[in-house]
């Protein structure tokens, strides 16, 4: 199981590795407790990252960012809203337009060619393979 292999990497930590693995697993093997913990982690982690990003932005807004050269020059500054907003909107529009062109003009471009052969329920194909998005 993939979860067993990945969580066993914690056992490489000296002295406390096996205890850490048992704590992450919630027992002595990957079980329902492990899946519940990983689900909770995957659900809560984006909220924690957003909260820490907001705290970071608040700190930067309060104290200001620091120039590594130590020189304060207002001539190099440009306002964020009109320049970066329109630049980002233009980039997003270009990406969406290219995606829409691929999806609408040639939807079968990225599919497997075997999907177009007629199905025969009496013969199993020799080279059955999962789709690319399923890990091997």
Secondary structure, 3 states (H helix, E strand, C coil): CHHHHHHHHHHHCCCCHHHHHHHHHCCCCCCHHHHHHHHHHHHHHHHHHHHHHHHHHHHHHHHCCCCCCCCCCCCCCCCHHHHHHHHHHHHHHHHHHHHHHHHHHCCCCCCCHHHHCCCCCCCCCCCCCCCCCCCC
